[in-house]
Amino acid sequence: MSQGFDVDLEDNSVKQSLFPALTCLCRLCSQLTFCCYSSVPDDYIGRRNLEHVEALQENPVNSNQVAIGYGRGLMVIWDLDHRCAIRHIPATQQLESMWWTEDGSCILSSHNDGSYCCWTLRTGDEREEEEKSNVPYGHFPCKAINKIVQLPTAGGPPFLLFSGGMPRASYGDRHCITVIYSKTQVAFDFTSRIIDFFVTRDGPYATLDHALVVLVEEELVVIDLQTEGWPVIQTPYLVPLHSSAITCSHHVSAIPLKLWERIIAAGVVQNTQYSKKPWPITGGQNLAPDPPQRDLLLTGHEDGTVRFWDASGVCLYPLYKLSTAAVFSADADLNDNMSQGAEGEWPPFRKVGCFDPYSDDPRLGIQKIHLCKYSGYLTVAGTAGQILMLELNDEAAEQTVEAKIVDLLQGQEGFRWKGHTQLDVREEPVLFPPGFQPFTVVQCQPPAVVTALSLHSEWKLVAFGTSHGFGVYDYLQKNNVLVKCTLNPSDQLAMEGPLSRVKSIKKSLRQSFRRIRRSRVSLRKHHISNTNKVIQEANARLEAEQAEMEMAPVQRKIEARSSDDSFTGLVRTLYFADTFLSDSSHNTPSLWAGTNGGTVFAYILYIPPVEHRADEALTAQPAKEIQLMHRAPVVGIVVLDGHGAPLPEPLETAHDLARSPDLLGSHHVLVISEEQFKVFTLPKLSSKMKLKLTAVDGSRVRRVGVAWFGSSRTEDYGESGLVFLTNQGDVHVLSLPHIKMQIRYPCIRREDVSGIASCVFTKQGQGFYLMSPSEFERFSLSTRYLVEPRCLVEAPLPPVFSNQHQPKLEGASSVLLEIQKSLEGDQT
């Protein structure tokens, strides 16, 4: 109530005096039957018949009066000064909410049958008007109106707002807020449950600051009620990351200013439908200094969109959204057609908010993203084996997207794809807005999920891999350079696709019998072999174990994985490198590919000069192959130059942002599997050193990245390190090139499998992971690059509680006690 008490809740004397009063008020609201000037219907007498208190409203013009609404529909106006009920309003329907108008003359009540009533409060002996029920959406059964609000305007009809009330049979699953003003009525349709809403105002009859603020289960939406058309005000924070389910993410550090401005300009064109009004909520002050660089976080989504977020500071701010659905002949968005009602349709739906959990076609889902910040090229890969090449364009363009089919099976017989079909590329020209525009689509056959992707914009090459093999595509000349099938002949499960959830029982039984047969054969051979040979092997093994025990900690035994395991041909990582692969005197471009079965393929790429690119063919020749003995999946490959530093990114040296790699010393390749790290010399590929992970602590590598750790004291000093995340949720840092363990931090709960799978590392030793489907958590391993919230919220401090308020408080307490006693006596 407006004439309340200024209290200090830290004072124990205040607690002792105030809390009994509040307790009494709660008991009053639940037990009140009241004594009033007019009679009460017999079926309302007795506190049990009133049900629970559903609503409380203070008289806006008289703070001594409060309206109490009960579940069965009875509303009571209580006078706090005279300690009695002055009026009762017996509604016939179950009550949901109440609203007392600004002038105090009317009370609006909403009910569970989808109706609302306006009760005019008469003075003196004037008779009450009979109940006039209004059902906004017809005579058919409707859902409850959960909340109703009416606000006046200067010189015009009031705004009427309510949530719910939709026809139960036809639109009972909709989450709507209806706004009625004069002859305009709109039902704002949200895609998640409405929690609450209110309207911002600047004074009782404000005409410049009417904004509807709606908190729904998945987002915060603000609607401008003063601008024609009632557009949505763009949210500066709390933007739902999961407007469509996040399927992958990609981080790019230190974006050049020109590319940054072009992306922002493309995003501004997309935001023309938003209101120009400023954000009506004051959220405090941001005290954090300006970020030292511009960072982008790209998220791929289930509906085929890629969203660009400003990740330079604490809040992720949306910059631009790319949609790939227009490239394909996919079904129309039925949800949009249903929600964006046609003119004259009733109810007058209008879809608002950007949260859209529905996907038209699961094949559109984005699985891999790679952006070159120097050239402006972007490549994205999807669920149905599609790889799109896109280029940033500042102007809208109408063009035909060229499609290229790549057969990863290379004509092998005996295989039949049982998964989903490919997406069909539109044959007619498509008008693309400013931003990233596709010019080529590479379609893998079979259309399996793309599991690895790498882009080299200097060589104009893109490499891609699935569960059946990998390939290299020249997007400058638009032709295939390399196609390699990695499918194991016994791996029938790889032909079923991700949408086939039934595993072959025959295959499982076959694998079990094969394991039993192998164990029996090995046991028989062991008994038949020469005894002396067995003794010699045992002695040699004992000597080797003793030597290893002196050099390494206690290790557990890790059995080698069988080559018959499923998805051994699945490509996990692809890596371009300019290194020594054929001999130690000539460096050549190369491609490295790692599979799920512990195999590493290395190919030499013959790339002609740019001026002769159109005349000479770009070719690839197999050079090396590594088969890890333990057959663990290869999750990362890094080539180290003569100084032991990782090779720079494509075009990074050309832009003078990194020193040229050392080509005089010996190069090494670091192969990272789930179980260990192993360094090989180049070009001979002889083993130099290794670090076992699974054998020591039982962990397995899930995510890996190379980071630069700059010194917090010296500006020009830093070290490169290998950062990886295990299935236990721990983050480790290894030194390069000696692969020595540096630090270990617990980061993610081991039970959070989704969070571990979603983790992405930055080039400065930071990381992001999804702590829930709608929240990214950011962490940093570097003392130099920290992003932490620094803000200030200025809240008015309450006056200090003084002794002069004590009589008023004690008086209020005694009043409530007297009301309770009088009501209890009246009930008897």
C-alpha positions in Angstrom: 0.0 0.0 0.0 1.2 3.4 -0.8 1.0 4.7 2.8 3.2 1.9 4.1 5.9 1.9 6.7 9.6 2.6 6.3 11.3 -0.2 8.2 14.8 -1.5 8.6 14.6 -5.3 8.4 18.1 -5.6 10.0 16.7 -4.3 13.3 15.6 -7.2 15.5 13.0 -5.0 17.3 11.4 -4.3 13.9 11.3 -8.0 13.1 9.5 -8.8 16.4 6.9 -6.1 15.7 6.4 -6.5 12.0 6.4 -10.3 11.5 3.3 -10.9 13.7 1.5 -8.3 11.7 2.4 -9.9 8.4 1.5 -13.3 9.7 -1.9 -12.0 10.8 -2.5 -10.5 7.4 -1.9 -13.8 5.7 -4.3 -15.6 8.1 -6.8 -12.8 7.5 -6.7 -13.3 3.7 -7.3 -17.1 4.1 -10.0 -16.9 6.8 -12.0 -13.8 6.1 -15.7 -14.2 5.8 -16.3 -10.5 6.7 -19.1 -8.5 8.1 -20.5 -5.9 5.6 -23.4 -3.6 5.1 -25.2 -5.9 2.7 -26.0 -9.6 2.9 -23.8 -12.4 1.6 -25.2 -15.3 -0.4 -25.6 -18.4 1.7 -23.3 -20.5 -0.3 -20.4 -18.2 0.4 -20.8 -18.3 4.2 -17.9 -20.3 5.8 -14.3 -19.9 5.1 -14.0 -23.3 3.5 -16.4 -22.3 0.8 -14.4 -19.3 -0.2 -11.3 -21.4 -1.3 -7.9 -19.8 -1.5 -7.1 -16.1 -2.0 -6.5 -15.6 -5.7 -5.8 -11.9 -6.0 -5.1 -8.7 -3.9 -5.5 -5.2 -5.3 -5.0 -1.8 -3.6 -7.4 1.0 -4.5 -5.2 3.4 -6.6 -7.0 6.5 -5.2 -7.5 5.4 -1.6 -4.7 3.3 -0.1 -6.9 2.4 2.9 -9.0 0.1 0.7 -7.9 -3.2 -0.6 -9.8 -5.7 -2.8 -9.5 -9.4 -1.9 -10.5 -12.0 -4.5 -11.3 -15.6 -3.7 -11.1 -18.6 -5.9 -14.9 -19.2 -6.1 -15.4 -15.7 -7.5 -16.3 -13.7 -4.4 -14.5 -10.3 -4.2 -14.4 -8.2 -1.0 -13.4 -4.6 -0.6 -12.0 -4.1 2.9 -11.6 -0.8 4.6 -8.4 -0.7 6.7 -9.4 2.4 8.7 -12.8 1.2 9.8 -11.7 -2.4 10.0 -14.7 -3.8 8.1 -15.8 -4.9 4.7 -17.6 -2.1 2.8 -18.6 -4.1 -0.3 -18.8 -7.6 -1.7 -19.0 -8.6 -5.4 -20.3 -12.1 -5.9 -19.1 -13.3 -9.3 -20.5 -16.6 -10.5 -17.4 -18.0 -12.2 -14.1 -19.1 -10.7 -11.8 -16.1 -10.3 -8.4 -15.9 -11.9 -7.3 -12.2 -11.5 -8.4 -8.7 -10.7 -7.5 -5.2 -11.8 -8.6 -1.9 -10.1 -8.8 0.9 -12.7 -6.7 4.1 -12.3 -9.6 6.3 -11.2 -10.9 3.7 -8.7 -14.3 3.5 -10.2 -14.2 0.0 -11.6 -12.8 -3.4 -10.9 -12.1 -5.9 -13.7 -12.2 -9.6 -12.9 -11.1 -12.4 -15.2 -12.4 -15.9 -14.9 -11.6 -19.5 -15.8 -14.2 -19.7 -18.5 -12.4 -17.2 -20.7 -14.6 -14.2 -19.7 -14.0 -11.0 -17.9 -16.4 -8.6 -16.1 -16.2 -4.9 -15.4 -17.8 -4.0 -12.0 -18.7 -0.3 -11.5 -18.4 0.7 -7.8 -21.3 2.9 -6.8 -21.4 5.3 -3.9 -24.0 5.6 -1.1 -27.2 3.7 -1.6 -26.9 3.4 -5.4 -27.7 -0.1 -6.6 -24.9 -2.4 -8.0 -25.0 -3.2 -11.6 -25.6 -6.8 -12.4 -22.8 -8.9 -13.7 -22.1 -8.4 -17.4 -19.8 -11.1 -18.7 -17.7 -10.5 -21.8 -16.1 -13.4 -23.7 -13.6 -11.9 -26.2 -13.2 -15.0 -28.3 -16.7 -16.3 -28.9 -19.3 -18.5 -27.3 -17.4 -21.8 -27.6 -15.6 -23.0 -24.4 -12.4 -21.0 -23.9 -9.4 -21.2 -21.6 -9.0 -19.1 -18.5 -7.9 -15.5 -18.7 -5.0 -15.6 -16.3 -4.3 -11.9 -15.9 -6.1 -8.7 -17.0 -4.8 -5.1 -17.1 -6.5 -1.9 -18.2 -4.6 1.3 -18.6 -5.9 4.8 -19.4 -4.6 7.1 -22.2 -4.7 10.8 -22.5 -7.8 11.7 -24.5 -8.5 8.3 -25.8 -10.0 4.9 -25.0 -8.0 2.7 -22.5 -5.7 -0.2 -23.3 -7.1 -3.5 -22.3 -4.6 -6.4 -22.0 -5.1 -9.9 -20.9 -3.4 -13.3 -21.2 -5.2 -16.5 -22.2 -8.8 -16.7 -23.1 -8.3 -18.7 -26.4 -10.9 -21.1 -27.7 -10.1 -24.4 -26.0 -10.7 -26.7 -28.9 -9.0 -24.8 -31.7 -6.3 -22.8 -30.1 -6.0 -24.2 -26.5 -2.3 -24.9 -27.0 -1.4 -21.2 -27.9 0.3 -18.9 -25.4 -1.2 -15.5 -26.2 -1.6 -12.0 -24.8 -4.4 -9.9 -26.3 -4.2 -6.2 -26.6 -7.3 -4.2 -27.4 -7.3 -0.4 -28.1 -10.2 1.3 -29.7 -11.0 -0.8 -32.8 -7.6 -2.6 -32.9 -7.2 -6.0 -31.4 -4.1 -8.2 -31.7 -3.4 -11.6 -30.1 0.4 -11.7 -29.6 1.3 -15.4 -30.0 4.4 -16.7 -28.1 6.0 -20.0 -28.6 6.6 -20.7 -24.9 4.5 -20.4 -21.7 3.8 -16.9 -20.4 5.1 -16.3 -16.9 4.0 -12.7 -16.4 3.6 -9.3 -18.1 3.4 -5.7 -17.2 3.3 -2.3 -18.9 5.9 0.4 -18.4 4.6 3.9 -18.0 5.9 7.4 -17.2 3.0 8.8 -15.1 -0.6 7.9 -14.9 -1.6 9.1 -18.4 1.6 8.6 -20.2 1.4 8.5 -24.0 5.1 8.2 -24.8 6.2 5.2 -22.8 3.6 2.5 -23.2 5.6 -0.7 -23.6 4.4 -4.2 -23.0 7.0 -6.3 -21.2 6.4 -10.0 -21.4 8.4 -12.7 -19.6 7.8 -16.1 -21.2 9.5 -19.3 -20.3 12.2 -19.1 -22.9 12.8 -15.3 -23.6 12.0 -11.7 -22.7 9.9 -9.8 -25.2 9.1 -6.0 -25.2 6.4 -4.6 -27.5 6.1 -0.9 -28.3 2.4 0.0 -27.9 2.9 3.7 -29.0 4.2 3.1 -32.5 1.8 2.1 -35.2 1.7 -1.6 -35.8 2.9 -2.3 -32.3 6.4 -3.6 -33.3 8.8 -5.4 -31.0 11.7 -3.5 -29.4 15.0 -5.3 -30.0 16.4 -6.9 -26.9 19.9 -5.6 -25.9 20.6 -8.5 -23.6 19.0 -11.8 -22.5 18.6 -12.8 -26.2 17.6 -16.5 -26.4 20.6 -18.4 -27.7 18.4 -21.4 -28.3 15.8 -19.8 -30.5 16.4 -23.0 -32.4 18.4 -25.8 -30.8 22.1 -25.2 -30.9 23.9 -28.0 -32.8 27.5 -26.7 -33.0 29.6 -23.6 -32.3 32.7 -21.9 -33.7 34.8 -19.1 -32.2 36.9 -16.6 -34.1 39.3 -14.2 -32.3 40.6 -10.8 -33.3 38.2 -10.0 -36.1 39.5 -7.3 -38.5 37.6 -4.0 -38.3 36.5 -4.1 -41.9 35.0 -7.5 -41.7 33.4 -6.6 -38.3 31.7 -3.5 -39.8 30.4 -5.4 -42.9 28.8 -8.1 -40.7 27.2 -5.4 -38.5 25.9 -3.6 -41.6 24.3 -6.9 -42.9 22.7 -7.4 -39.5 21.2 -3.9 -39.5 19.4 -4.6 -42.7 17.7 -7.6 -41.1 16.5 -5.5 -38.1 14.2 -3.1 -40.0 11.1 -4.7 -38.5 12.0 -3.6 -35.0 10.8 -0.5 -33.2 13.1 2.6 -33.1 12.2 3.3 -29.5 14.9 2.9 -26.9 15.0 0.0 -24.5 12.5 1.0 -21.7 14.2 -0.9 -18.9 17.1 0.5 -17.0 19.4 -2.3 -16.2 22.3 -0.5 -14.5 25.7 0.7 -15.7 28.4 -1.4 -17.4 31.7 -0.5 -15.7 33.8 -3.0 -17.7 36.5 -1.4 -19.9 36.3 -1.7 -23.6 37.3 -5.2 -24.8 40.9 -5.3 -26.3 39.7 -7.1 -29.4 36.6 -8.1 -31.4 35.6 -11.7 -31.0 32.8 -13.6 -32.8 30.9 -16.7 -31.6 29.1 -18.5 -34.4 26.4 -20.9 -33.4 24.8 -23.5 -35.8 21.2 -24.4 -35.2 18.8 -27.2 -36.0 16.7 -25.1 -38.4 19.7 -24.5 -40.7 20.6 -21.0 -39.4 24.0 -19.7 -38.3 23.9 -16.8 -35.8 26.8 -14.4 -35.3 27.3 -13.1 -31.7 29.5 -10.4 -30.4 31.5 -12.3 -27.8 34.0 -9.5 -27.0 32.4 -8.8 -23.6 30.3 -10.4 -21.0 27.0 -10.4 -22.8 26.5 -12.2 -26.1 24.9 -9.6 -28.5 23.4 -10.8 -31.8 24.9 -9.2 -34.9 23.7 -11.2 -37.9 21.7 -14.3 -38.8 22.4 -16.5 -41.8 19.7 -18.9 -43.1 20.6 -21.7 -45.4 17.1 -23.0 -45.9 16.5 -20.8 -49.0 19.1 -22.7 -50.9 17.1 -25.9 -50.8 13.7 -26.9 -51.9 12.5 -27.6 -48.3 8.9 -27.5 -47.0 7.5 -24.2 -46.1 7.4 -23.2 -42.5 4.0 -24.4 -41.4 4.4 -22.9 -37.9 4.9 -19.4 -39.3 1.8 -19.8 -41.6 -0.3 -20.9 -38.7 0.9 -18.2 -36.3 1.0 -15.2 -38.7 -2.7 -15.2 -39.3 -4.1 -13.8 -42.6 -6.0 -10.5 -42.7 -9.5 -10.9 -41.3 -8.7 -14.2 -39.5 -10.1 -14.6 -36.0 -8.4 -14.7 -33.5 -6.1 -12.0 -34.9 -2.8 -13.8 -34.2 0.6 -12.2 -34.6 3.7 -14.3 -33.9 6.3 -12.4 -31.7 9.6 -13.4 -30.2 12.5 -15.2 -31.8 12.2 -18.5 -29.9 11.1 -21.2 -32.4 11.7 -24.8 -31.2 10.3 -26.4 -34.3 12.4 -27.4 -37.3 10.9 -27.9 -40.7 13.4 -30.5 -41.8 16.1 -32.1 -39.5 18.4 -32.4 -42.5 18.9 -28.6 -42.4 20.7 -28.8 -39.1 24.2 -27.2 -39.1 27.0 -29.6 -37.8 30.3 -27.8 -38.7 31.3 -24.1 -39.2 34.6 -22.6 -40.4 35.1 -18.8 -41.0 38.2 -17.2 -42.5 38.4 -13.8 -41.0 40.9 -12.5 -43.5 39.2 -13.4 -46.8 35.5 -13.3 -45.7 34.8 -16.9 -46.8 32.5 -19.1 -44.8 31.8 -22.7 -45.1 29.0 -24.6 -43.2 28.2 -28.3 -43.3 24.9 -30.0 -42.4 23.2 -33.2 -41.3 22.4 -34.4 -44.8 26.0 -34.3 -46.2 25.7 -30.7 -47.6 28.7 -28.3 -47.5 27.9 -24.7 -48.5 30.6 -22.2 -49.6 29.6 -18.6 -48.9 31.2 -15.2 -49.5 30.4 -11.9 -47.8 28.6 -9.5 -50.1 27.4 -6.0 -49.1 24.6 -5.9 -51.7 21.6 -8.2 -52.3 22.2 -10.5 -55.2 20.0 -12.9 -57.2 22.0 -16.0 -58.3 21.9 -19.7 -58.9 23.8 -21.9 -56.5 25.8 -24.5 -58.2 25.6 -28.1 -56.8 28.4 -30.6 -57.0 27.9 -34.3 -56.1 30.8 -36.2 -54.4 30.5 -40.0 -54.2 32.5 -41.0 -51.2 31.9 -44.7 -51.8 33.6 -44.5 -55.2 31.4 -47.0 -56.8 31.9 -49.8 -54.2 29.3 -52.5 -54.5 27.4 -54.2 -51.8 26.5 -51.1 -49.8 23.0 -49.6 -49.6 22.3 -46.3 -47.7 19.4 -46.7 -45.3 19.4 -43.2 -43.9 17.7 -39.9 -44.9 17.8 -38.6 -48.5 19.7 -35.5 -49.6 18.4 -32.0 -49.8 17.5 -30.8 -53.3 19.2 -27.6 -54.3 16.9 -25.0 -56.0 17.5 -24.9 -59.7 16.0 -21.4 -60.1 17.8 -18.2 -59.1 17.4 -17.1 -55.5 17.5 -13.6 -54.2 19.9 -13.4 -51.2 20.0 -10.4 -48.9 23.3 -8.6 -48.0 25.6 -10.7 -46.0 27.0 -14.2 -46.5 25.7 -15.5 -49.8 26.2 -19.1 -51.0 27.7 -19.8 -54.4 28.5 -23.5 -54.3 27.0 -26.6 -52.5 29.0 -29.8 -52.3 26.7 -32.8 -51.7 28.2 -35.9 -50.3 26.9 -39.3 -51.3 25.7 -41.1 -49.1 24.2 -38.0 -47.5 25.5 -38.7 -44.0 26.3 -36.2 -41.3 29.4 -34.1 -42.0 31.8 -35.0 -39.1 34.9 -32.9 -40.0 35.4 -29.7 -41.9 38.5 -27.5 -42.7 38.9 -24.4 -44.9 42.1 -23.0 -46.4 41.2 -19.7 -48.0 44.7 -19.1 -49.3 44.7 -22.3 -51.4 40.9 -21.9 -52.1 40.3 -25.4 -50.8 37.7 -26.9 -48.4 38.1 -30.4 -46.9 35.1 -32.4 -45.6 34.6 -35.8 -44.0 31.7 -38.1 -43.1 31.4 -41.7 -41.7 32.2 -43.0 -45.2 35.3 -41.0 -46.2 36.7 -37.5 -46.9 37.3 -35.2 -49.9 38.9 -32.0 -51.0 37.0 -29.4 -53.2 38.5 -26.5 -55.1 35.9 -23.8 -54.8 37.9 -21.5 -57.1 37.7 -23.8 -60.1 34.7 -25.7 -58.7 36.0 -29.2 -59.1 37.0 -32.2 -56.9 40.6 -32.6 -56.0 40.5 -35.7 -53.8 38.0 -38.4 -52.8 38.9 -41.1 -50.3 36.7 -43.9 -49.0 37.5 -44.9 -45.4 34.5 -47.3 -45.0 35.3 -50.6 -43.3 33.7 -53.4 -45.4 32.3 -55.0 -42.1 30.8 -51.7 -40.9 27.2 -52.0 -42.0 26.1 -49.6 -39.2 27.7 -46.7 -41.0 25.1 -47.2 -43.8 22.1 -46.7 -41.6 22.5 -42.9 -41.0 21.9 -40.9 -37.8 18.1 -41.0 -38.1 18.1 -44.8 -38.0 17.9 -45.8 -34.4 17.6 -49.6 -34.8 20.9 -51.5 -34.6 21.2 -54.8 -36.4 20.9 -57.7 -34.0 22.6 -60.0 -36.4 25.6 -57.7 -36.5 25.8 -57.6 -32.7 25.7 -61.4 -32.5 28.2 -61.7 -35.3 30.6 -59.4 -33.5 30.2 -61.4 -30.2 30.9 -64.7 -31.9 33.9 -63.3 -33.6 35.3 -62.1 -30.3 34.7 -65.6 -28.7 36.3 -67.2 -31.7 39.4 -65.0 -31.6 39.9 -65.6 -27.9 39.6 -69.4 -28.4 42.1 -69.3 -31.3 44.6 -67.3 -29.4 44.2 -69.6 -26.4 44.8 -72.7 -28.6 47.9 -71.1 -30.2 49.2 -70.3 -26.7 49.0 -74.0 -25.7 50.5 -75.3 -28.9 53.5 -72.9 -29.0 56.9 -73.9 -27.9 57.5 -73.6 -24.1 60.9 -72.1 -24.5 59.6 -69.4 -26.8 56.9 -68.5 -24.3 59.5 -68.2 -21.5 61.7 -66.0 -23.7 58.7 -63.7 -24.5 57.7 -63.5 -20.8 61.2 -62.6 -19.8 61.5 -59.9 -22.5 58.1 -58.5 -21.5 59.1 -58.5 -17.8 62.2 -56.5 -18.6 60.3 -54.0 -20.7 57.7 -53.5 -18.0 60.4 -53.0 -15.3 62.1 -50.4 -17.5 58.8 -48.6 -18.1 57.9 -48.6 -14.4 61.1 -46.8 -13.7 60.3 -44.1 -16.2 56.5 -43.7 -15.9 53.8 -43.8 -13.2 51.6 -46.8 -12.7 49.6 -47.4 -15.8 46.5 -49.4 -16.4 46.2 -51.9 -19.2 44.4 -50.6 -22.3 43.3 -53.2 -24.8 43.6 -52.3 -28.4 40.2 -51.7 -30.1 39.1 -54.2 -32.8 39.0 -53.1 -36.4 35.5 -54.6 -36.6 34.1 -51.9 -34.2 31.4 -49.7 -35.7 32.3 -46.4 -37.5 36.0 -47.0 -37.7 36.1 -45.2 -41.0 34.4 -42.1 -39.6 36.5 -39.0 -40.2 37.1 -37.1 -36.9 39.6 -34.3 -38.0 41.0 -32.7 -41.1 44.1 -30.4 -41.2 45.8 -28.4 -43.9 49.6 -27.8 -43.4 52.5 -26.6 -45.5 55.3 -28.9 -44.3 57.9 -31.5 -45.2 56.1 -34.7 -46.3 58.0 -36.0 -49.3 61.6 -35.1 -48.2 63.4 -32.9 -45.7 64.4 -30.2 -48.2 61.1 -29.3 -50.0 58.0 -28.2 -48.1 54.7 -28.9 -49.9 51.1 -28.3 -49.1 49.4 -31.3 -47.5 46.2 -32.6 -46.1 46.0 -34.7 -43.0 42.9 -36.8 -42.0 42.3 -38.7 -38.8 39.6 -41.4 -38.4 37.7 -43.1 -35.7 39.8 -46.2 -36.1 43.1 -44.6 -35.2 44.3 -44.1 -38.8 46.0 -41.0 -40.1 46.1 -40.3 -43.9 48.6 -37.7 -45.3 48.3 -36.4 -48.9 50.6 -34.1 -50.8 48.7 -31.4 -52.7 50.1 -30.0 -55.9 48.8 -26.4 -56.2 49.7 -24.4 -59.2 50.2 -20.6 -59.0 47.1 -18.5 -59.0 47.8 -17.2 -62.5 47.9 -20.7 -63.8 45.1 -22.2 -61.7 42.7 -22.2 -64.6 45.1 -24.1 -66.9 46.8 -26.5 -64.6 44.9 -29.1 -62.6 45.2 -29.2 -58.8 46.0 -32.8 -57.8 46.5 -34.8 -54.6 48.8 -37.8 -54.1 48.9 -40.2 -51.1 52.1 -39.8 -49.2 52.0 -41.3 -45.7 49.7 -43.4 -43.5 49.8 -43.9 -39.7 48.0 -46.7 -37.9 47.9 -46.2 -34.2 48.4 -49.5 -32.4 45.6 -48.9 -29.8 43.2 -47.8 -32.6 41.8 -45.0 -30.6 39.9 -42.3 -32.5 42.1 -39.4 -33.7 40.6 -36.2 -32.5 43.3 -33.7 -33.5 46.4 -33.1 -35.7 48.9 -30.3 -35.3 52.1 -29.7 -37.3 55.0 -28.0 -35.4 57.6 -26.0 -37.2 61.4 -25.9 -36.6 60.9 -23.9 -33.4 58.3 -26.2 -32.0 55.5 -23.7 -32.7 52.2 -24.5 -34.3 51.8 -23.4 -38.0 49.9 -20.1 -38.4 46.4 -19.9 -39.8 46.0 -19.4 -43.6 46.6 -15.8 -44.7 47.7 -14.9 -41.1 51.3 -14.4 -42.2 50.3 -12.5 -45.3 48.5 -10.0 -43.2 51.6 -9.6 -40.9 49.7 -10.9 -37.9 52.0 -13.8 -37.3 55.6 -14.6 -38.0 56.5 -17.0 -40.8 57.0 -20.6 -39.8 60.5 -21.8 -39.4 61.4 -24.0 -42.4 65.0 -24.6 -41.6 64.6 -26.9 -38.6 62.9 -30.2 -38.5 59.1 -30.3 -38.5 57.0 -32.6 -36.3 53.4 -33.7 -36.4 51.5 -34.2 -33.1 48.7 -36.8 -33.4 46.1 -36.5 -30.7 43.9 -39.5 -30.1 41.3 -40.0 -27.3 43.9 -42.0 -25.3 47.3 -40.5 -25.9 49.4 -37.7 -27.5 52.2 -38.8 -29.9 54.8 -36.8 -31.7 56.3 -38.0 -35.1 59.2 -36.6 -37.0 58.8 -35.4 -40.5 59.1 -36.6 -43.2 60.0 -40.1 -41.9 57.1 -40.3 -39.4 59.2 -42.0 -36.8 57.9 -41.9 -33.2 59.7 -39.3 -31.1 57.7 -39.0 -27.8 54.3 -39.7 -26.5 52.1 -39.0 -23.4 49.6 -41.5 -22.3 46.4 -40.2 -20.8 43.9 -43.1 -20.6 46.5 -45.5 -19.2 47.4 -43.1 -16.4 44.0 -41.7 -15.1 41.4 -43.3 -17.3 40.3 -40.1 -19.0 39.6 -39.7 -22.7 40.1 -36.6 -24.8 36.9 -35.0 -26.0 37.8 -31.5 -27.2 41.2 -30.1 -28.2 42.6 -26.8 -29.4 45.8 -24.8 -29.6 46.0 -21.6 -27.6 48.4 -18.7 -27.1 49.0 -17.8 -23.5 50.3 -14.2 -23.2 52.1 -13.0 -20.2 50.2 -10.7 -17.8 53.4 -8.9 -17.0 55.3 -8.7 -20.2 53.4 -7.5 -23.3 55.6 -9.2 -25.9 56.0 -12.6 -24.3 53.8 -15.6 -24.5 53.8 -19.4 -25.0 51.8 -21.8 -27.2 50.0 -24.6 -25.4 47.7 -27.5 -26.2 44.3 -27.2 -24.4 42.0 -30.3 -24.2 38.9 -31.3 -22.3 38.4 -34.9 -21.1 35.3 -37.0 -20.6 35.7 -36.3 -16.9 35.1 -32.6 -17.4 38.7 -31.6 -16.6 40.6 -29.0 -18.7 44.3 -29.7 -19.2 47.1 -27.6 -20.7 50.2 -29.3 -22.3 53.4 -27.5 -23.2 54.5 -27.5 -26.8 56.6 -29.1 -28.3 57.5 -31.3 -25.3 53.9 -32.3 -24.5 54.4 -32.0 -20.7 51.4 -31.6 -18.5 51.2 -28.1 -17.1 47.9 -27.6 -15.3 44.6 -29.4 -14.7 41.3 -27.8 -13.7 37.9 -29.3 -13.1 35.6 -27.4 -15.3 32.4 -29.3 -16.3 30.6 -32.0 -14.3 31.4 -35.4 -15.7 27.7 -36.2 -15.9 27.1 -33.2 -18.2 27.7 -35.0 -21.4 26.0 -32.3 -23.5 28.1 -29.6 -22.0 31.4 -31.5 -22.6 30.3 -32.2 -26.2 29.5 -28.5 -26.8 32.8 -27.1 -25.6 34.8 -24.9 -27.9 38.2 -23.3 -27.2 39.5 -19.9 -28.2 42.9 -18.9 -29.5 43.6 -17.0 -26.2 43.0 -19.8 -23.8 39.3 -19.3 -23.1 36.4 -21.5 -23.7 32.6 -21.8 -24.0 30.3 -24.6 -23.2 26.5 -25.0 -22.9 25.7 -25.4 -19.2 22.0 -25.7 -20.3 20.3 -25.6 -23.8 19.9 -21.8 -23.4 23.1 -20.8 -21.5 26.8 -20.5 -22.4 29.3 -20.5 -19.7 32.6 -18.9 -20.3 35.9 -19.8 -18.7 39.5 -18.6 -19.0 42.8 -20.4 -18.5 44.8 -17.3 -19.2 45.7 -14.6 -16.7 46.0 -12.1 -19.5 42.7 -12.5 -21.3 39.9 -12.3 -18.8 36.2 -11.4 -19.3 34.4 -10.7 -16.1 31.2 -8.8 -15.3 31.7 -5.3 -13.8 28.5 -3.4 -13.4 26.6 -1.1 -11.0 22.9 -1.1 -10.2 21.8 2.0 -8.4 18.9 1.2 -6.1 17.2 3.7 -3.8 18.1 3.0 -0.2 15.1 2.9 2.3 15.2 5.5 5.1 16.5 4.4 8.4 13.8 3.0 10.7 13.2 5.4 13.6 11.2 5.3 16.8 8.6 7.6 15.4 7.3 4.7 13.3 6.9 2.4 16.3 3.4 3.5 17.3 2.2 3.3 13.7 3.5 -0.2 13.4 2.1 -1.3 16.7 -1.2 0.2 15.8 -1.3 -1.7 12.5 -0.6 -4.9 14.4 -3.4 -4.4 16.8 -5.8 -3.5 14.1 -5.1 -6.8 12.3 -5.6 -8.8 15.5 -8.9 -7.1 16.2 -10.1 -7.9 12.7 -9.2 -11.5 13.1 -11.0 -11.8 16.5 -14.1 -10.1 15.2 -14.3 -12.4 12.2 -13.8 -15.5 14.3 -16.6 -14.3 16.6 -18.8 -13.5 13.6 -18.3 -17.1 12.3 -19.5 -18.6 15.5 
